Amino acid sequence: MNIKPVRTKKAYAAALKRIEELMGAKAGTAAGDELDILATLAAAYEDRHFPIADPDPVAAIKHRMEALGMSRKDLEPILGSRSRVSEILNRRRKLSIEMIRNLHAKMGIPASALIQDYKIRM
């Protein structure tokens, strides 16, 4: 096992190729350990070179609603009223600090996704 840091596109491509060859290796074996190390190195390279931005707040809310099987009505106690839910989801009003806190606490949406700036429609 000759493992080096993954710092370049070439090294990344080589790591992916080797990972593919090692797929199915049993945990605790030399091949399994090599697979684990290479996967960690490739993931670190991806995090540095292909970062995934948080979704905008409205997209984050809609995604979480779908994941939790929630309806707009379920958001009313969190956002304040039926009209507020409509304004937020239709991008006609920005989230308040209280709304952000409630969404984070009650729906588990990361605060970092909720505090991002986004455009509203007039």
OpenMM code with the backbone's topology and positions (N, CA, C; nanometers):
from openmm import Vec3, app, unit

residues = "MET ASN ILE LYS PRO VAL ARG THR LYS LYS ALA TYR ALA ALA ALA LEU LYS ARG ILE GLU GLU LEU MET GLY ALA LYS ALA GLY THR ALA ALA GLY ASP GLU LEU ASP ILE LEU ALA THR LEU ALA ALA ALA TYR GLU ASP ARG HIS PHE PRO ILE ALA ASP PRO ASP PRO VAL ALA ALA ILE LYS HIS ARG MET GLU ALA LEU GLY MET SER ARG LYS ASP LEU GLU PRO ILE LEU GLY SER ARG SER ARG VAL SER GLU ILE LEU ASN ARG ARG ARG LYS LEU SER ILE GLU MET ILE ARG ASN LEU HIS ALA LYS MET GLY ILE PRO ALA SER ALA LEU ILE GLN ASP TYR LYS ILE ARG MET".split()
positions = [
    Vec3(0.0857, -0.1168, 0.0000),
    Vec3(0.0000, 0.0000, 0.0000),
    Vec3(0.0903, 0.1231, 0.0000),
    Vec3(0.0832, 0.2002, -0.1078),
    Vec3(0.1630, 0.3217, -0.1221),
    Vec3(0.0669, 0.4383, -0.1417),
    Vec3(0.0238, 0.4986, -0.0330),
    Vec3(-0.0773, 0.6038, -0.0392),
    Vec3(-0.0118, 0.7393, -0.0190),
    Vec3(-0.0505, 0.8337, -0.1058),
    Vec3(0.0007, 0.9705, -0.0977),
    Vec3(-0.1174, 1.0660, -0.0889),
    Vec3(-0.0947, 1.1890, -0.0431),
    Vec3(-0.2029, 1.2870, -0.0373),
    Vec3(-0.2630, 1.3113, -0.1759),
    Vec3(-0.3914, 1.3425, -0.1783),
    Vec3(-0.4610, 1.3728, -0.3034),
    Vec3(-0.4693, 1.5249, -0.3135),
    Vec3(-0.3805, 1.5826, -0.3968),
    Vec3(-0.3726, 1.7285, -0.4087),
    Vec3(-0.3991, 1.7794, -0.5500),
    Vec3(-0.3941, 1.6913, -0.6483),
    Vec3(-0.4095, 1.7326, -0.7881),
    Vec3(-0.5218, 1.6529, -0.8541),
    Vec3(-0.5651, 1.7031, -0.9713),
    Vec3(-0.6675, 1.6304, -1.0468),
    Vec3(-0.6195, 1.4904, -1.0833),
    Vec3(-0.4927, 1.4818, -1.1190),
    Vec3(-0.4354, 1.3525, -1.1577),
    Vec3(-0.4372, 1.2548, -1.0393),
    Vec3(-0.3971, 1.3020, -0.9231),
    Vec3(-0.3972, 1.2170, -0.8036),
    Vec3(-0.5400, 1.1789, -0.7643),
    Vec3(-0.6320, 1.2732, -0.7814),
    Vec3(-0.7733, 1.2472, -0.7513),
    Vec3(-0.8276, 1.1381, -0.8443),
    Vec3(-0.7991, 1.1503, -0.9744),
    Vec3(-0.8449, 1.0503, -1.0716),
    Vec3(-0.7864, 0.9127, -1.0400),
    Vec3(-0.6591, 0.9104, -1.0024),
    Vec3(-0.5946, 0.7833, -0.9676),
    Vec3(-0.6586, 0.7225, -0.8426),
    Vec3(-0.6902, 0.8074, -0.7454),
    Vec3(-0.7541, 0.7589, -0.6226),
    Vec3(-0.8915, 0.7002, -0.6539),
    Vec3(-0.9688, 0.7692, -0.7389),
    Vec3(-1.1013, 0.7186, -0.7749),
    Vec3(-1.0918, 0.5842, -0.8474),
    Vec3(-0.9925, 0.5731, -0.9345),
    Vec3(-0.9733, 0.4472, -1.0072),
    Vec3(-0.9417, 0.3338, -0.9097),
    Vec3(-0.8534, 0.3618, -0.8156),
    Vec3(-0.8151, 0.2596, -0.7176),
    Vec3(-0.9324, 0.2268, -0.6251),
    Vec3(-1.0107, 0.3275, -0.5884),
    Vec3(-1.1291, 0.3044, -0.5043),
    Vec3(-1.2239, 0.2085, -0.5757),
    Vec3(-1.2434, 0.2314, -0.7046),
    Vec3(-1.3311, 0.1443, -0.7832),
    Vec3(-1.2790, 0.0004, -0.7827),
    Vec3(-1.1488, -0.0147, -0.7951),
    Vec3(-1.0881, -0.1487, -0.7935),
    Vec3(-1.1070, -0.2174, -0.6581),
    Vec3(-1.1072, -0.1384, -0.5521),
    Vec3(-1.1149, -0.1935, -0.4165),
    Vec3(-1.2579, -0.2113, -0.3651),
    Vec3(-1.3566, -0.1639, -0.4404),
    Vec3(-1.4951, -0.1743, -0.3940),
    Vec3(-1.5266, -0.3197, -0.3620),
    Vec3(-1.5893, -0.3405, -0.2507),
    Vec3(-1.6230, -0.4757, -0.2085),
    Vec3(-1.5195, -0.5384, -0.1170),
    Vec3(-1.4101, -0.4673, -0.0924),
    Vec3(-1.3080, -0.5202, -0.0009),
    Vec3(-1.3668, -0.5298, 0.1395),
    Vec3(-1.3309, -0.6329, 0.2098),
    Vec3(-1.3826, -0.6539, 0.3450),
    Vec3(-1.3138, -0.5615, 0.4447),
    Vec3(-1.3937, -0.5079, 0.5362),
    Vec3(-1.3408, -0.4224, 0.6420),
    Vec3(-1.2414, -0.5015, 0.7263),
    Vec3(-1.1362, -0.4343, 0.7692),
    Vec3(-1.0367, -0.4985, 0.8539),
    Vec3(-0.9250, -0.5677, 0.7779),
    Vec3(-0.9392, -0.5753, 0.6460),
    Vec3(-0.8318, -0.6328, 0.5646),
    Vec3(-0.7434, -0.5196, 0.5145),
    Vec3(-0.6282, -0.5536, 0.4598),
    Vec3(-0.5392, -0.4508, 0.4043),
    Vec3(-0.6095, -0.3749, 0.2925),
    Vec3(-0.6822, -0.4466, 0.2076),
    Vec3(-0.7554, -0.3815, 0.0982),
    Vec3(-0.8666, -0.2928, 0.1531),
    Vec3(-0.9344, -0.3392, 0.2570),
    Vec3(-1.0400, -0.2596, 0.3197),
    Vec3(-0.9851, -0.1329, 0.3816),
    Vec3(-0.8695, -0.1438, 0.4463),
    Vec3(-0.8052, -0.0260, 0.5054),
    Vec3(-0.7633, 0.0726, 0.3967),
    Vec3(-0.7076, 0.0203, 0.2879),
    Vec3(-0.6663, 0.1070, 0.1772),
    Vec3(-0.7875, 0.1787, 0.1183),
    Vec3(-0.8969, 0.1075, 0.1021),
    Vec3(-1.0200, 0.1672, 0.0508),
    Vec3(-1.0675, 0.2792, 0.1426),
    Vec3(-1.0668, 0.2547, 0.2717),
    Vec3(-1.1113, 0.3542, 0.3693),
    Vec3(-1.0243, 0.4799, 0.3640),
    Vec3(-0.8943, 0.4618, 0.3576),
    Vec3(-0.8011, 0.5754, 0.3528),
    Vec3(-0.8188, 0.6544, 0.2238),
    Vec3(-0.8254, 0.5847, 0.1110),
    Vec3(-0.8411, 0.6536, -0.0176),
    Vec3(-0.9747, 0.7271, -0.0261),
    Vec3(-1.0800, 0.6669, 0.0264),
    Vec3(-1.2108, 0.7324, 0.0257),
    Vec3(-1.2072, 0.8602, 0.1089),
    Vec3(-1.1387, 0.8564, 0.2213),
    Vec3(-1.1249, 0.9749, 0.3061),
    Vec3(-1.0459, 1.0842, 0.2347),
    Vec3(-0.9376, 1.0472, 0.1701),
    Vec3(-0.8560, 1.1444, 0.0960),
    Vec3(-0.9332, 1.2032, -0.0218),
    Vec3(-1.0062, 1.1202, -0.0946),
    Vec3(-1.0850, 1.1684, -0.2085),
    Vec3(-1.1957, 1.2619, -0.1607),
    Vec3(-1.2603, 1.2292, -0.0499),
    Vec3(-1.3661, 1.3143, 0.0044),
    Vec3(-1.3105, 1.4498, 0.0470),
    Vec3(-1.1928, 1.4513, 0.1070),
    Vec3(-1.1298, 1.5778, 0.1472),
    Vec3(-1.0978, 1.6627, 0.0245),
    Vec3(-1.0483, 1.5995, -0.0817),
    Vec3(-1.0195, 1.6715, -0.2067),
    Vec3(-1.1490, 1.7307, -0.2629),
    Vec3(-1.2566, 1.6521, -0.2635),
    Vec3(-1.3856, 1.6996, -0.3143),
    Vec3(-1.4377, 1.8168, -0.2321),
    Vec3(-1.4243, 1.8090, -0.1009),
    Vec3(-1.4696, 1.9187, -0.0147),
    Vec3(-1.3959, 2.0484, -0.0460),
    Vec3(-1.2664, 2.0384, -0.0758),
    Vec3(-1.1870, 2.1573, -0.1068),
    Vec3(-1.2151, 2.2115, -0.2466),
    Vec3(-1.2314, 2.1234, -0.3429),
    Vec3(-1.2400, 2.1662, -0.4822),
    Vec3(-1.3814, 2.1712, -0.5393),
    Vec3(-1.4751, 2.1064, -0.4769),
    Vec3(-1.6130, 2.1042, -0.5257),
    Vec3(-1.7102, 2.1305, -0.4104),
    Vec3(-1.6979, 2.2456, -0.3436),
    Vec3(-1.7852, 2.2705, -0.2287),
    Vec3(-1.9315, 2.2813, -0.2719),
    Vec3(-2.0180, 2.2337, -0.1867),
    Vec3(-2.1616, 2.2417, -0.2124),
    Vec3(-2.2177, 2.3502, -0.1218),
    Vec3(-2.2717, 2.4530, -0.1834),
    Vec3(-2.3276, 2.5646, -0.1070),
    Vec3(-2.4599, 2.5226, -0.0436),
    Vec3(-2.4897, 2.5841, 0.0695),
    Vec3(-2.6199, 2.5615, 0.1310),
    Vec3(-2.7278, 2.6116, 0.0358),
    Vec3(-2.8453, 2.5480, 0.0356),
    Vec3(-2.9552, 2.5994, -0.0466),
    Vec3(-3.0026, 2.7319, 0.0108),
    Vec3(-3.0734, 2.8113, -0.0705),
    Vec3(-3.1254, 2.9350, -0.0130),
    Vec3(-3.2324, 2.8978, 0.0905),
    Vec3(-3.2676, 2.9905, 0.1792),
    Vec3(-3.3582, 2.9578, 0.2889),
    Vec3(-3.4918, 2.8973, 0.2457),
    Vec3(-3.5533, 2.9522, 0.1421),
    Vec3(-3.6835, 2.9005, 0.0990),
    Vec3(-3.6689, 2.7580, 0.0452),
    Vec3(-3.5658, 2.7330, -0.0329),
    Vec3(-3.5420, 2.5973, -0.0838),
    Vec3(-3.5162, 2.5008, 0.0316),
    Vec3(-3.4433, 2.5457, 0.1334),
    Vec3(-3.4155, 2.4611, 0.2499),
    Vec3(-3.5448, 2.4262, 0.3237),
    Vec3(-3.6323, 2.5240, 0.3390),
    Vec3(-3.7607, 2.5004, 0.4070),
    Vec3(-3.8443, 2.4005, 0.3275),
    Vec3(-3.8552, 2.4229, 0.1966),
    Vec3(-3.9361, 2.3336, 0.1127),
    Vec3(-3.8803, 2.1915, 0.1128),
    Vec3(-3.7493, 2.1799, 0.1068),
    Vec3(-3.6866, 2.0470, 0.1091),
    Vec3(-3.7163, 1.9761, 0.2410),
    Vec3(-3.7021, 2.0479, 0.3503),
    Vec3(-3.7255, 1.9873, 0.4819),
    Vec3(-3.8731, 1.9520, 0.5004),
    Vec3(-3.9623, 2.0378, 0.4482),
    Vec3(-4.1057, 2.0073, 0.4550),
    Vec3(-4.1342, 1.8746, 0.3851),
    Vec3(-4.0777, 1.8585, 0.2668),
    Vec3(-4.0990, 1.7358, 0.1900),
    Vec3(-4.0418, 1.6149, 0.2648),
    Vec3(-3.9226, 1.6308, 0.3195),
    Vec3(-3.8581, 1.5204, 0.3915),
    Vec3(-3.9389, 1.4778, 0.5140),
    Vec3(-4.0026, 1.5748, 0.5789),
    Vec3(-4.0805, 1.5459, 0.6996),
    Vec3(-4.2276, 1.5186, 0.6705),
    Vec3(-4.2677, 1.5293, 0.5427),
    Vec3(-4.4078, 1.5087, 0.5064),
    Vec3(-4.4985, 1.6177, 0.5603),
    Vec3(-4.4472, 1.7398, 0.5653),
    Vec3(-4.5228, 1.8520, 0.6208),
    Vec3(-4.5981, 1.9271, 0.5119),
    Vec3(-4.7084, 1.9888, 0.5516),
    Vec3(-4.7851, 2.0746, 0.4615),
    Vec3(-4.7622, 2.2203, 0.5018),
    Vec3(-4.8141, 2.3105, 0.4208),
    Vec3(-4.8046, 2.4530, 0.4540),
    Vec3(-4.8716, 2.4805, 0.5887),
    Vec3(-4.9812, 2.4124, 0.6139),
    Vec3(-5.0536, 2.4319, 0.7400),
    Vec3(-4.9648, 2.3987, 0.8602),
    Vec3(-4.8784, 2.2990, 0.8445),
    Vec3(-4.7874, 2.2607, 0.9533),
    Vec3(-4.6870, 2.3711, 0.9862),
    Vec3(-4.6636, 2.4609, 0.8907),
    Vec3(-4.5688, 2.5709, 0.9136),
    Vec3(-4.6312, 2.6887, 0.9884),
    Vec3(-4.7631, 2.6943, 0.9922),
    Vec3(-4.8300, 2.8097, 1.0538),
    Vec3(-4.7847, 2.8363, 1.1969),
    Vec3(-4.7786, 2.7358, 1.2848),
    Vec3(-4.7320, 2.7658, 1.4210),
    Vec3(-4.5840, 2.8050, 1.4269),
    Vec3(-4.5084, 2.7662, 1.3261),
    Vec3(-4.3650, 2.7963, 1.3239),
    Vec3(-4.3390, 2.9367, 1.2705),
    Vec3(-4.4126, 2.9745, 1.1656),
    Vec3(-4.3897, 3.1048, 1.1020),
    Vec3(-4.4885, 3.2123, 1.1460),
    Vec3(-4.5971, 3.1744, 1.2112),
    Vec3(-4.6864, 3.2744, 1.2674),
    Vec3(-4.8290, 3.2721, 1.2181),
    Vec3(-4.8520, 3.2543, 1.0890),
    Vec3(-4.9879, 3.2545, 1.0360),
    Vec3(-4.9885, 3.1983, 0.8945),
    Vec3(-5.1087, 3.1750, 0.8454),
    Vec3(-5.1235, 3.1234, 0.7087),
    Vec3(-5.0669, 3.2218, 0.6073),
    Vec3(-5.0946, 3.3507, 0.6283),
    Vec3(-5.0453, 3.4515, 0.5333),
    Vec3(-4.8927, 3.4615, 0.5374),
    Vec3(-4.8328, 3.4487, 0.6557),
    Vec3(-4.6863, 3.4526, 0.6661),
    Vec3(-4.6235, 3.3340, 0.5925),
    Vec3(-4.6831, 3.2167, 0.6085),
    Vec3(-4.6327, 3.0979, 0.5390),
    Vec3(-4.6343, 3.1225, 0.3888),
    Vec3(-4.7444, 3.1743, 0.3391),
    Vec3(-4.7568, 3.2031, 0.1960),
    Vec3(-4.6534, 3.3056, 0.1513),
    Vec3(-4.6378, 3.4122, 0.2284),
    Vec3(-4.5408, 3.5169, 0.1922),
    Vec3(-4.3981, 3.4618, 0.1887),
    Vec3(-4.3631, 3.3808, 0.2860),
    Vec3(-4.2270, 3.3253, 0.2914),
    Vec3(-4.2038, 3.2288, 0.1757),
    Vec3(-4.2940, 3.1321, 0.1575),
    Vec3(-4.2735, 3.0298, 0.0549),
    Vec3(-4.2838, 3.0850, -0.0872),
    Vec3(-4.3537, 3.1973, -0.1028),
    Vec3(-4.3635, 3.2617, -0.2343),
    Vec3(-4.2616, 3.3742, -0.2510),
    Vec3(-4.1696, 3.3825, -0.1568),
    Vec3(-4.0592, 3.4790, -0.1613),
    Vec3(-4.1067, 3.6249, -0.1653),
    Vec3(-4.2108, 3.6527, -0.0912),
    Vec3(-4.2604, 3.7901, -0.0839),
    Vec3(-4.2203, 3.8581, 0.0475),
    Vec3(-4.1643, 3.7806, 0.1393),
    Vec3(-4.1195, 3.8334, 0.2682),
    Vec3(-3.9973, 3.7539, 0.3113),
    Vec3(-3.9052, 3.8232, 0.3761),
    Vec3(-3.7862, 3.7554, 0.4290),
    Vec3(-3.8157, 3.6997, 0.5678),
    Vec3(-3.7373, 3.6019, 0.6045),
    Vec3(-3.7506, 3.5416, 0.7363),
    Vec3(-3.7041, 3.6382, 0.8449),
    Vec3(-3.7762, 3.6404, 0.9556),
    Vec3(-3.7328, 3.7185, 1.0714),
    Vec3(-3.6409, 3.6307, 1.1567),
    Vec3(-3.5738, 3.6924, 1.2512),
    Vec3(-3.4870, 3.6171, 1.3429),
    Vec3(-3.5685, 3.5127, 1.4193),
    Vec3(-3.6866, 3.5514, 1.4640),
    Vec3(-3.7719, 3.4571, 1.5378),
    Vec3(-3.8113, 3.3383, 1.4498),
    Vec3(-3.8440, 3.3649, 1.3240),
    Vec3(-3.8788, 3.2563, 1.2315),
    Vec3(-3.7599, 3.1627, 1.2111),
    Vec3(-3.6417, 3.2204, 1.1946),
    Vec3(-3.5201, 3.1403, 1.1757),
    Vec3(-3.4968, 3.0508, 1.2972),
    Vec3(-3.5109, 3.1072, 1.4146),
    Vec3(-3.4932, 3.0280, 1.5374),
    Vec3(-3.5944, 2.9140, 1.5446),
    Vec3(-3.7207, 2.9449, 1.5129),
    Vec3(-3.8254, 2.8423, 1.5170),
    Vec3(-3.8005, 2.7316, 1.4149),
    Vec3(-3.7650, 2.7700, 1.2928),
    Vec3(-3.7389, 2.6709, 1.1880),
    Vec3(-3.6216, 2.5806, 1.2265),
    Vec3(-3.5203, 2.6411, 1.2833),
    Vec3(-3.4034, 2.5631, 1.3260),
    Vec3(-3.4411, 2.4677, 1.4396),
    Vec3(-3.5107, 2.5190, 1.5394),
    Vec3(-3.5445, 2.4386, 1.6572),
    Vec3(-3.6483, 2.3307, 1.6271),
    Vec3(-3.7493, 2.3647, 1.5485),
    Vec3(-3.8616, 2.2725, 1.5300),
    Vec3(-3.8500, 2.1835, 1.4073),
    Vec3(-3.7698, 2.2253, 1.3096),
    Vec3(-3.7580, 2.1444, 1.1877),
    Vec3(-3.6162, 2.0929, 1.1648),
    Vec3(-3.5219, 2.1401, 1.2461),
    Vec3(-3.3844, 2.0931, 1.2330),
    Vec3(-3.3114, 2.1447, 1.1105),
    Vec3(-3.3563, 2.2566, 1.0563),
    Vec3(-3.2881, 2.3153, 0.9404),
    Vec3(-3.1655, 2.3898, 0.9920),
    Vec3(-3.0488, 2.3661, 0.9348),
    Vec3(-2.9290, 2.4355, 0.9821),
    Vec3(-2.9456, 2.5875, 0.9752),
    Vec3(-2.9065, 2.6544, 1.0811),
    Vec3(-2.9162, 2.8002, 1.0842),
    Vec3(-2.8367, 2.8625, 0.9706),
    Vec3(-2.7257, 2.7997, 0.9324),
    Vec3(-2.6432, 2.8540, 0.8237),
    Vec3(-2.7197, 2.8602, 0.6924),
    Vec3(-2.8147, 2.7700, 0.6723),
    Vec3(-2.8962, 2.7726, 0.5504),
    Vec3(-3.0044, 2.8790, 0.5599),
    Vec3(-3.0517, 2.9056, 0.6803),
    Vec3(-3.1629, 2.9991, 0.6981),
    Vec3(-3.1206, 3.1454, 0.7016),
    Vec3(-2.9964, 3.1742, 0.7377),
    Vec3(-2.9546, 3.3142, 0.7509),
    Vec3(-2.9012, 3.3739, 0.6215),
    Vec3(-2.8890, 3.2923, 0.5172),
    Vec3(-2.8388, 3.3451, 0.3904),
    Vec3(-2.9347, 3.4480, 0.3327),
    Vec3(-2.8770, 3.5449, 0.2644),
    Vec3(-2.9587, 3.6448, 0.1973),
    Vec3(-3.0203, 3.5826, 0.0726),
    Vec3(-3.1388, 3.6268, 0.0380),
    Vec3(-3.2047, 3.5795, -0.0836),
    Vec3(-3.2962, 3.6893, -0.1351),
    Vec3(-3.3270, 3.6814, -0.2635),
    Vec3(-3.4100, 3.7844, -0.3261),
    Vec3(-3.5570, 3.7558, -0.3005),
    Vec3(-3.6300, 3.8637, -0.2797),
    Vec3(-3.7745, 3.8502, -0.2661),
    Vec3(-3.8402, 3.9082, -0.3908),
    Vec3(-3.9619, 3.8631, -0.4155),
    Vec3(-4.0395, 3.9126, -0.5295),
    Vec3(-4.1347, 4.0191, -0.4799),
    Vec3(-4.1471, 4.1220, -0.5545),
    Vec3(-4.2405, 4.2292, -0.5160),
    Vec3(-4.3745, 4.2118, -0.5813),
] * unit.nanometer
topology = app.Topology()
chain = topology.addChain("A")
for resn in residues:
    res = topology.addResidue(resn, chain)
    for name in ("N", "CA", "C"):
        topology.addAtom(name, app.Element.getBySymbol(name[0]), res)
